[in-house]
Amino acid sequence: MAKNPQLNANGELKHLLSIEGLPRDIISAILDTAEPFTEVAEREVKKLPLLRGKSVFNLFFENSTRTRTTFEIAAKRLSADVINLNVSTSSTNKGETLLDTVDNLVAMQADMFVVRHASSGAPYLIAQHLESTNRPNVHVVNAGDGRHAHPTQGLLDMYTIRHFKRDFTQLTVAIIGDILHSRVARSQIHALTTLGVPEVRAIGPKTLLPTDVERLGVRVFHDMREGLKGVDVVMMLRLQNERMTGSLLPSPQEYFKFFGLTEEKLALAKPDAIVLHPGPMNRGVEIDSAVADGVQAVILPQVTFGIAVRMAVMSMLARG
Amino acid sequence: MKIHIRNGHVVDPANRIDARQDLFIAAGRIVAVGQAPEGFTANRTVDAAGLIVAPGLVDLSARLREPGFEYKATLESELGAAVAGGVTSLACPPDTDPPLDEPGLVEMLKHRARNLNLAHVYPHGALTVKLKGQTLTEMGELAEAGCVAFSQANTVVQDTQVLMRALQYAATFGYSVWLQPQDSYLAKEGVAHDGEVASRLGLAGIPVLAETVAIATVVQLVRATGVHVHFARISSAAGLRMIEEARAEGLKVTCDVSINHLHLCDVDIGYFNAHCRMEPPLRAQSDREALRRGLAEGRIDAVCSDHTPVDDDAKQLPFAEAETGATGLELLLPLTLKWAQEMKLPLSTALARITSDAARILGIPAGTLSPGANADICIFDPRADSRISRESLRSQGKNTPFLGLELAGLTRYTLAAGHVVFER
């Protein structure tokens, strides 16, 4: 097996591509680094000079407003120059390959790429290409690749859980919904198991669970009520519109009935359980408004923490 | 041209010869093994001391990319690669552009190959027009033009009525049909074996069921039509078991496996290595073990390179977008030897799978050193290691997961129809 492409020879973070394969101390270091960054947002001048003079390219081959915006804010708070490229609407349509695009941007002295791509593994291809073309000082952050990984989302979820629950080793966590197609769920599962969460549950219909998902270290439930019993953290997943009807699911109504989070189902979890959602939410499909806006939801703090976590990742990469 | 190959160790599985012997060639044919015929004077003597003298290898599947994909490879480059790998006869699937569905295309291909005077080319005709799975091709005309079997390459006939009629029609004339078993619906959008690795990497899976469901259907049709079906590139333990059962019942079915599936499994995808994107997908380790044993015991009839040269642009893409396949003509011998060594098999068993067994499936006069046979010969050094690199490969395709590996089994001389067509 090839060496882990996201760590350098000293085992330090060179790219952030996936949470799988990241040692626990690096994950903890990212969360610790993010801690003081949450205060930057409270200041009159919300800026730190850590990335001054650096160029960060948001390279989005797939549309996203929220993730791109939070990366942009994070980079700007670190004083980087940020260039947003929606490649889905530009050069690749003219036949330019992914790696040609990267080479051109490297020639413009890019220091960091924040990459979102519809194909699993695309950020690895870029990282490997930078390696083979001898560009050790250019870093890649995976902002979501296909169904594979969304590591900064996983990390901000861990930050949120740590903020509200402190000790990972005492928790039962349930991840609910379309785990098959979810890069978020995969990153969450790896982060939770690496941080020592003793029980991670995966809840969903058989059509939306990946083959052999148990081997990732989760306990599978098909009955949401059963799976929610006694959990400390409820992590909901977004159900994409195109998957609501067809051969995976019969209808959004039936999905909501069996796998939507309502106050009544949430009552089966621990009384102080928190509810996370990576957004954007489909109210009335995977989550009821009463829960989304309820006291147990920590969905807006997730967004705030997300900026601090992305600042932490980018500053650690630039330093390394 | 008379050639005397001396001091070599002859391994000819078809004739159960495994001994130090000399070989004598005249007028394109083997004239004697052991003692020189009366009055034989060689124009050339090849000293094969320390080398193995084997029948020229027979590869059941090598894409030559002509016509239509000359930017990926040409007849010249790939037949050069073939003889550099000791391959003197090869079957090519019909998935060119246009596909080999007309006699004129087949004649042209055979003519161009013959003029190059390297390896012998045995085209497979398309089973259906444009490989679309709708209309039968003129199989009789195609056979007369030189097609040795009919195939859909790695596409499928979705319409089972068309498939049944194609098999009936082929059975009418006694033609063989080669099918790569995969249910297109179960494999839809899939790019890797549906298992833990694909689940971790977030790659859409192709379940083993895609293979077994297709085999089940074809076996029923074979029983009804009596046609000989060769299952090309099986990938799973469960699929192999079903083919064995059909064979035990007396049905005319055979099967092969690719060198890639003998040595690799889904874990080798590692961090999205696009060289491991194959059709069918690399499956679980337990499948690989079953295929290795099946080939050793002859339950799988032969191993082939499944040679598929792909240009760099089509491989340097995210895994799911990359083109499938690996270059293999120059790896068939070393990887077969590696398998045999790891399985502790005699050299003659290993060579049988890429000479006489393969020739029997294709129904061609090749894969033997019998006196009177075509002088197609592969002389190789079983010990010399060579490192597989972009530079060492003569094929235009540099796409293989085995780049960087040291492999034993270096071809020193290749003879086709009595001529030395390669030496190093």
Interface residues (C-beta under 8 A of the other chain):
Chain A: M1 A2 N4 P5 E20 T97 L98 L99 H117 S119 S120 G121 A122 Y124 L125 Q128 H129 D145 G146 R147 H148 A149 R183 R186 P210 T211 D212 V213 R215 L216
Chain B: D194 G195 E196 A198 S199 R200 L201 G202 L203 A204 G205 P207 V267 D268 G270 Y271 F272 N273 A274 D313 Q316 L317 P318 F319 A320 E321
